[in-house]
């Protein structure tokens, strides 16, 4: 039998999938905006965005399958 404190400890550290998805969306939009400015930071955002989508997919899959 689990207590309420056990449930809180087990959930601690789990970031919901949609937080990763929103972050990746922000990086994608920022990359597009910075490419218009011809900024080197645009390449960093462009590389980081797929990583965020990958983590969102992994977190979604983990949440879906328990």
Legacy VTK file of the C-alpha trace (Angstrom):
# vtk DataFile Version 3.0
C-alpha trace
ASCII
DATASET POLYDATA
POINTS 66 float
0.000 0.000 0.000
1.362 3.403 -0.920
0.909 6.486 1.147
0.322 9.967 -0.164
3.946 10.922 0.497
5.151 7.957 -1.596
3.092 9.192 -4.534
4.598 12.677 -4.289
8.139 11.292 -4.172
7.506 9.115 -7.239
6.122 12.038 -9.272
8.882 14.443 -8.305
11.217 15.186 -11.186
8.776 14.234 -13.951
8.245 17.125 -16.329
5.011 16.871 -18.333
5.421 16.277 -22.065
3.665 19.495 -23.031
6.322 21.589 -21.256
8.967 20.115 -23.561
6.655 20.619 -26.547
6.037 24.287 -25.721
9.756 24.857 -25.214
10.588 23.256 -28.551
7.932 25.384 -30.233
9.454 28.517 -28.731
12.918 27.493 -29.947
11.528 26.872 -33.431
9.839 30.279 -33.569
12.939 31.962 -32.164
15.118 30.246 -34.783
12.894 31.546 -37.573
12.970 35.055 -36.177
16.741 35.010 -35.683
17.354 33.668 -39.196
15.643 36.804 -40.467
18.217 38.755 -38.429
21.075 36.550 -39.762
22.133 35.638 -36.243
24.455 32.798 -35.269
22.125 32.080 -32.344
19.538 30.948 -34.899
21.643 27.849 -35.594
21.743 27.024 -31.868
17.955 27.318 -31.668
17.519 25.304 -34.845
19.613 22.469 -33.420
17.952 22.638 -29.983
14.349 22.551 -31.219
14.370 18.917 -32.458
15.971 17.858 -29.183
13.024 19.417 -27.335
10.543 17.620 -29.586
12.401 14.349 -28.976
12.157 14.815 -25.194
8.463 15.749 -25.536
7.835 12.541 -27.471
9.717 10.471 -24.879
7.858 12.072 -21.959
4.512 11.611 -23.728
5.306 7.973 -24.420
6.352 7.418 -20.800
3.199 9.116 -19.492
0.963 7.163 -21.877
2.410 3.761 -20.972
2.775 4.477 -17.303
LINES 1 67
66 0 1 2 3 4 5 6 7 8 9 10 11 12 13 14 15 16 17 18 19 20 21 22 23 24 25 26 27 28 29 30 31 32 33 34 35 36 37 38 39 40 41 42 43 44 45 46 47 48 49 50 51 52 53 54 55 56 57 58 59 60 61 62 63 64 65
